[in-house]
Amino acid sequence: MGFFDDLATRIDATNSVVSVGLDPDPGRLPDFIDADLPRWAFNRRVIDATNEHAACYKPNAAFYEDADGWRALRETIAYAHGKDIPVLLDAKRADIGNTARQYARVLEEVDAITVNPYLGEDAIRPFLNHDGAGVFVLARTSNPGARDFQNLTVGNDTKLYEYVARRAAEWDDGNVGLVVGATASEELAAVRELAPKLPFLVPGVGAQGGDAEAAIAHGLADGVGLVNSSRGIIFAGEDSEDGDAYFRAVGAAARRLKSQLNEHR
């Protein structure tokens, strides 16, 4: 069983394609989180509040890149796995030679990872060769600056993000997905035509205002794919007065997104 098989099982079990982004910005953690590892304490409460609605958890490595952060991330991964929920590390890794092989070792702890195709296939191959892991290749990202490079024309009237999607489809051995943002619905549709069998990770729904209907219409392959929301879920309780109310709001936000997406499935 590989990542996408496990993900399909989880989607069926929860009737959800929601990916909850675990991005515990220290500057936004509520004051009542008082622990030696506050990011882990916060994530644990988020997981408790959202697990019935989450197909996957997606921690972004940027929020853990210090000594306590890596400890918090390991605890978070173990806790999610204890509830049989896969973990996708949003790290956007890629490098050459031995460096790429070292980066790929994180797949011994998480179930899938995002990678950057800019360095070419050899920089991604160590991730692709990791048995059972899922590899999501950046194609058309959700940020406004994505057009600076990703929409450039290469070859015969092909956009760079389209070329990436085609190459990623060639690399696929049942373990490749694509990252395509919900903030660019036309591009999302174009990528689906080019890579009909690849599941997508679709960020940008929630705080970034992406198109939920397009995310479902184009993001799923045979019912498998993920639509991610991070800030829109994990900080949904910011106006709450206490911890219980805060995490009730977090759970409600995950449930609302699940229901919103399911209207289009």
N, C-alpha and C positions, 0 to 999 in steps of 0.2 A: 504494500500500500504506500503510495506516495502522497505528497502534500495535497494535491488537488482531489484525490480520492477521499482523503480524510476531511477535506473542506466540504465536499459534496455531502458526506455523511452528516457533518455538523449543520449544514444549511437545511437539510431535511429534518433534523432533530429539532431545530429552533424555528423553522419556517422563517428564516431571516438571512439576508445577505449583508447585514450591517457589520462593518469593521469599526471598532471603537479605537480611536487613536489615543494612546496613553502618552501624552506629552505634558508631564507635570512641571510646568514652568515654575521654578521656585518663587518667583515674584508674584505669582497668582494663587499659591496654595493658601487655603483658609487658615486663619489664626488658630483654630481649634486643633489643627493637626500638630501635635506636640509629641515627637518621637525621635529616636536616634537616627532613623532613616525616614525622614518625612515623605520623600517621594514614594517609597515603598508603602508606607502607611496610607497615603492618599490613594495609590493605585489599588491597594487591597479593598478599600471601601468602594472604589469605582467598580471593580470587578464584582463585588458582592451585589452592587446595585443594578448591574447591567447584564450579568452573565446569561440570563434567560433570553435576552434579545440579541446577543452577540454571536456572530458566526466566527469571528476572529478578533484578536487584539493586535494592534499595530503600534508598538512603542517606537518612537523616533529616537535614534541613537544620540542626536544632538543634546537631548535633555538628560543624558546619563554619562557624559564623557568626563568623569572625574572619579576619584576612588570610591566615594560613597555612592555615586551614581551607578557605577557598575555593580556594586553590591545590591542596590535597590532593584536594578534591572534583573539580576539573577533571581532574587526573591519573587519578583513579579512574574517572571517566566515560569518558575516552579509552581506558583499559586494557580496561574491560568491552566497549566498542564494538569494540575491536580483536579481541575474541573473538566478535563477532557476538551479544552478549548485551544485550538492552534494559535501560535504566535508568529507574526510576520514582523521582522525587524526592518524598519525603514531606515536604511543606512546609505543607500545610493552609492555603494562601493564599486570599485574597479581599479585595477592597477596592473603592473606588468610583473611577469615572472613570479619569484618567490613571494613578493609582497601580496599579490593577488591570492596566492595559496594561503598565506597567513590570514588575510581578511576572511577567506572562505571557511576558516575553522570555526567561526561563530555559528555555522550551520550545525555544529555538534550540539548546540544548545537551543536554537530556535528552529522553526519549521520551514521558514521561507525568508527571503530577503529581497530588497530592491537593489538593482544594479544600474550603473551608468554606462551606456554603450559607446561613449565618445572615444575610448581607447581601442575599440575593436574587439573581435571575437576572442582573441587569445587572452585578453584581460578579464573576460567573463567566463571562459571555459572552466576554471577551477570551481566556480559556483555551479555551473551546469553539470559538472561531473560528480557532484556530491549526491550520493545515492538517496533518493526519497525526498530531497528538498525541492521547494518551489522557488523559482527565480523570476521576479517581475522586472522587466526591462523598461526603463524610462522611454516613452515614445513622445507623447504630447502632454506636458505637465500643465498644472492648473494656474500657475502664476502668470501675471501680466507680461513679464519679460520673456516668456517662452517663445514668443514670436521672433525675438532677436536672432535666434539661430534655427529653431525647430521648424519654422515656416519658410526657410530659405529653399530655393529651387535647386535641385541637384539633378544632373543627367537630363533626361527627356521629360521636362515639365513635372518632375516628381518632387514633392516636398520632402525635406529631410526626415520629418517624423514618419512619413509614409515609407520611406526607404528603410528606416529602422524597423518598422512593423514587419515589412517583408522579410528582412534578414532574421528577425527574431523567430518568425514562423518557420524558417528553414532550420534554425537551431533546435526547435522543439522536439523533445522526445517524451512528451507527456508531462514535462516539468516547467514549461515556460508560460508566463503570463506577461501582460503589458500594463504599464501605468499610463492611463489616459484620463485627463481631467474633465470633470463635469462642467467646468466653466467654458469649455469649447465644444459645444454640442455638434457643430458641423464636422469638426475634426474627429470627434468621437465616432460619428457615423462612418466617416471615410476610413478610419482605421479598422472598424469592424468588417468592412468589405474586403480589406486587404488581409486580414487575419481572422477568418471566420471561426477557427477552432480554438483560439486562445482566450482563456479567461482574462478579464481586465480587473485591475485595481483602480477604482475610480475615486480619486480625491476631489475635494472642492465642494461637496454638498455640505450645507450647514453654514458655518461662519463665512465661507467664501461665496455663498449664494449660487452654487452650481445647479444645473438642471437635473432634478431627481428623475423625471420621466425619461429623459434621454439616457441617464445613467443605467436605467433598467433596460430600456429598449435596445441599447447597443453594448452594454457592459458584460452581459452574461453569455456564456457559451454552454449550451446544453444545461442551462440553469445554474451554472457555476460562475461565480465572480464575486467581487466585494465592492461595496460602496462605503467609503470611509467618511466619518466625521470625528473630529478631535475636540477642538475647543467648544463646538456647539453642544457636545454632550458632557464632557468632563467638568466644564465650568458653568453648567446650566444652573447650579445652585448658588451662584455668587451673591444673590440678593437675599439668601436665606439667613436666618438668625442663629441657627444651631446646626450641629452636625447631622442629626437625623433628617431635618428638613432639607439640608443641602443635598444629601445623597438620594432622598426621595425625588428631588428635582432632576438629578442626574439619571436615575432610572427611568423617570417619565420621559426625558428627552430621547433616550435610546428607544423606548417603546414607541414614541411618536414617529421617529425616523423609520423604524421597522414597518409601522402601519402605512406610512406615506409611500415607502418603496413597494410594499406588497400590493398597493392599489394598481401598480403598473406591471406586476409580474404575471 
